[in-house]
Amino acid sequence: IQEFCFLGSKKYRDPKCKYSQDKSIGSIELASLLKCYLALLATHSYTTEIILNLKIRFIANLFYFFVYLQPMYNLSYFKENNADVVIDFMKQHPFAMLIAVDAENKPVATQVPVLLKERDGVMYLQAHIMRQTDHYKALLQNKNVLVVFSGAHTYVSASFYENKQQASTWNYMSVHAKGELRFLDDVQLLQMLSELTAHFENNDDSPASYKHMPEEYVQRLIKAIIAFEIKVDSLEHVFKLSQNKEEKTYNNIVSSLQTGDAEQQIVAAEMQKRKDKIFKK
């Protein structure tokens, strides 16, 4: 009984992602949990009170799994097993959506350019926002945030399929980073602005480099903005690129998207890059 009741608080570290968050029963297959529950009832004689207690705990664990622990669109064939590929995607798409909730539980969102940092095996995200905004006021009340990194996406028509009597869909790539935000001081803000400008200018001699900005302008700037850092404690992703389709349909989708607009061509290139891994000969 103690072992069964412990399942609801059991912690684990996902070995596939070094940035995974400690979770509860999500690491245990529901079939195993049900088997454990039935075995307890079948092999032992319990009082009505104990049986009721077990039922309550089992239902509570199921509720916790389905309502709280289920991550974003969690299908194995839409996952990337290499964590470095996911991090590289974030670096390639740094203009991310910062999402939070204010004191009245109303959502707030701001798109910001983000710098990725790593210290002692922990990922941090750095960025800045304007002070005189509802978002800044919300973050003063609740520092739990979600940062969404998005790439190219496109509609995929069922007319591309071998069997065309199916639902059309949408292909996309997205990463969700969750964590707690803390604000940085003015010294750290200046350092972050210098790194941010240098990173995106990618040219030490650029006249737009932070080091060329007039001191008076910089001092006015830092009064209007504030820097922050997010310690990432959960990293989830979906790279939905038709991996669940048969090879002929997959090839048809790639061929059709290759003749489309810029975003469709990017998605087609991502699919082409993964083709050999998906359909191993």
N, C-alpha and C positions, 0 to 999 in steps of 0.2 A: 504493500500500500504506500509506504513511504517513497519507494522508487517511482511508482506511477505518479504520485502527487508532485514529485520533484520535476517531472517533465515540463511543467508549465513555466519553470524558472531556469531551465537548463540553458547555459550559455555556450556559444560556439564561435569559432573564427573561420570564415569561409576561406579555404586554402587557395581558391582560384583568384582571389582579389585581395591584395595587401591593404586595401583601404576599406574592406568590408566592415560593417558595424556588428557589434555583438547583438544577437537577436535571441528570441526565445524558441518556442516550439517549431519555428519555421524550418529548422534543420532536420526535423524528424518527420519521416513520411507519415501521412495520416493513416495509411494502411497499418503501419507498425503500431501506432498509438491505439487504433481500434482493436487490433489483435491482442495487445497487452490488456486492454480493458475487458474484452470478452474472456480472456484466459483467467483473469482474476475472479470473475464471476463464476466461471465454470469449474474451477479447481479448488475453490475455498467456500466455506460456509460462513456467511457474514450476517450480522444483524441487519434489520431493515434500515437502521440509522446509518450504518457504514455504507450499504449499497446506495442509499440516497446521496451520501456524501461523494461517492465515486462518480455517480451520474452527474452531479452538479459540477464537479471538477472537469469531467470529460467535456461537457457542453461548454463550460467556460473556456477551456483550451481551444476548442473548435472555433468559438466566437473570436478569441484573440488572434487565431491564425488567419481567419478569413477577413476580419475587419481591420486589424492593426498591422499585421506583419506582411501581408501580401505586397510586394513591390510593384513598380510600374510594369506594364505589359510583359508578364514573366513567362515567356515561351523559350525553351532551350535553344531552338534552332535560330532564334533571333539574337543570340548572345555571342559576344566575342570572348574567346577563352584567354586571349593574351591581354593582360591588364595594360601593358605598354601601348597597345594599339588604341585603347580607350583614352588613355591620357594624351596621346598624340592627337587624337581627334579633338579633345578639349583645347589643346594649344593651337590647333589650326582654326578653331572657331571661338575666339576669345570674347566676342561681343555677346555676352550672356544675359539672360533674364534673371534678375534678382527679385525673388518673391518672398513676401512676408505677410503678417497679419497684424492689424493694429489692435488697440485696446478694446475695440468694439467688435472684434472678430471679422472685420472687413478686410478683404485682400488689398495689398498694394504691390506694385511691380514697377521696376525700373531696369532698362537695359544699360549695361555698363561694360566697358572693356576690362578684362580680368587678367591678372598675372598669376600664374601657378608657381607655388613654392613648395619645397619639401625640406623638412627638418626632422631628423631622427626617425625617418620612415613614416612621417605623418604629412599629409597634404594640407596646404593652406592656400586660400584664394585671397588675393589683395585687389582692392579697387577703391573708388571714391564716389561720393554722391554730393549733391547740393544740400546745404544745411536747411534752407528755407523751403522744405518740401514735406508733404504728408508722410512720405516714406521714411524720412529721417525721424520724424516724430514717432512713427510706428515702431521703429527699431529701438528707440529709447525705452519702449514698453515691453517689447518682445523681441529677443535677439535670435530666436530660432528661424532659420531661413532655408529656402530652397533656391538653388542656382541651376538654371536650365541652359545647356549648351546644345544648339541645334545646327544641323548642316543642311545640305541640299535635300529637297523632297519633291515628290511628283505623284500625280495620279497614274494609276496603272489600270488600263481598261481590260475588262474580261475578253474583249475582242482579240487581245494578244494571246490568249490561252489556246491550248489544243482543244480543250473542252470549254466552249464559250458560254455554256449555260451555268455559269457560276457568278458569284459576286465580284465586282471590281474592287480595287483596294487602293491603298496609298503606301508608297515606299518612302522611308525616311530613316534618319539616324539622329539619335538624341541621347544626351547624358544628363542625369539628375544628380546633383551634389547637395547633400544636406549637412547642416552643421550649425554651430553657434557663432554668432558674430560678435566681435569686440572692436570698439573704436580705437584708432591710433592717435598719438599726440602729433603736434605740429612738426616736430623733428622727423618723425616717422613718415608723415605726410610728404614732406619735401623729398625724402629719400625715395618714397614710392613714386612720386611724380617724375623724378629723375630717371628711375629704372623704367617706368612705363613709356616715357618719351623715347628713351634710347632703344627700347625693345621694338617699338613699332616704326620708328624712323629707320632703324637698322643701318645707320650711317653716322659714324662719329663726327664727321665734318659737316653735318647738316646744319644750316642756319636756324632750323626750327628746334634744335636740341635745347633741353632745359637749361643747360649752362649758359646759353646765349640770351635768356630772358632777363629783362631789366629787373633789378631788385625791387623797385617800387611796385611793378606789376605783380611780382610773385607775392609780395606781402598783401596786396589787395585780394589776390586769388585765394590765398589760404584762409582768409576770413569768410569766404563764401562756400567753401567745400570742406569735407571731412573724409579722411581715409578710414578704411576698416579692413579687418582680416577675419576670415572664416576658417575655423578648424574643421576640416571635412571628416565627419564620422560615418557617413554613409554615401556610397557611390554606386549608382545603378545606371543601366543603359539599355537601349533597344536599338539594334541595327537591323531594321526590318527591310530586307532586300530580296524578297521572294525566295528565301532559302527553303521554303516548304513546298515549292512547286517541282514538278517533274522536269527533267532536263530539257525536253523539247520546248515546253512552255517557258522555261527560264531563258533559253536562247532567243525565243520569239520576243520576250519582253526586252531583253538587251538590244536586239536589233531595232526594235521599234523606238526605243528611247534614244538610241544613238542618232536618229534623224530628227530629234526634237529640239527644244530650246536649250539654253545653257545649263539650267538645273537638271533637266532630263538627261543630258549628256554626262553630267557629273555622276548622277545615280547609276547610269549605264556603265561608266568606268569603274565605279566601286563594285558593281555586280560582276563585271568581267574579271576584275582582280581576284575575286573570291571563288570563281567558278570551279577551278581545278580542285580546290579544297573541299567544296561541297559535293561534287560528283567525282569521287575518286575512282580512277580507272583500274 
